[in-house]
Amino acid sequence: MGRIKTKLTKRVSLKLFKNNPESFSSTDYAKNKGRVDASLELYSKKLRNVIAGYLTRLKKAEKQKNL
């Protein structure tokens, strides 16, 4: 199995993904991390990293679906 994501992580990630699909068009974690940092005012590095990782995972799954 994998790590379980909290509702907060999923809710914020999906909201960012749907509102700014062109901003998070990369499957590169480091780029997404910078974009999350610019988009949200987060006080926790861990939360920022988890959201960026989940966005990267969503983008990879979307690309896999389209193939």
N, C-alpha and C positions, 0 to 999 in steps of 0.2 A: 504494500500500500504506500501511500504518500503521506505527506504532512497535511493536516487538516487546516484549512484557512477559515478565519473567523468571518462572521457576517459583515462586520465593519470593513474588513479587507475586500471582500467580494463586492459589497455595495459601492464603495468608493472607486474601486478599479473599474467596475462595469460602467459607472457614471462617467468616469474620465474617458473610457474607451468609446462610449457612444457619443459623447459630446465633442471629442477631439480625435476622430479616427485618423486624420492626417498627421497629427502630432506623434502618435504612438504607432507609426507604420513600420517601425523597425523591430527586428527580432533580437537586437543587441541589447543586453541587459544594462550596460553602462550608459548608453544613450537614453534609455527609458528612465533610468534612475535620475539623470539630470533633468529630464523633462518633468518628472513627477515633482522634483524639488522646486522647479520653476512654477508649476501649476498650482501647487498646494503649499500652504504654510504649515508644515508639520514640525512638531517639536521633537519627534522621535526618529532617530536614524533607522532603527529597526523596522518601524512601521513603513517608512519610506521604502526601505529595501524589499520588504514583503510585497508591497503594492507594485513596485517595479517588476519584481519577479513574476507576479501573477499576470501583469499586463503582457510581459514577454511570452508567458505560457499561452495566454489567450491568442496572441498574434500568431504564434507557431501553429496552434490548433486550427485557426482560421485558414492559414496557408495550406495546411494539410488537407482540409476539407475541399478547397478549391482545386486541388490537383486531381 
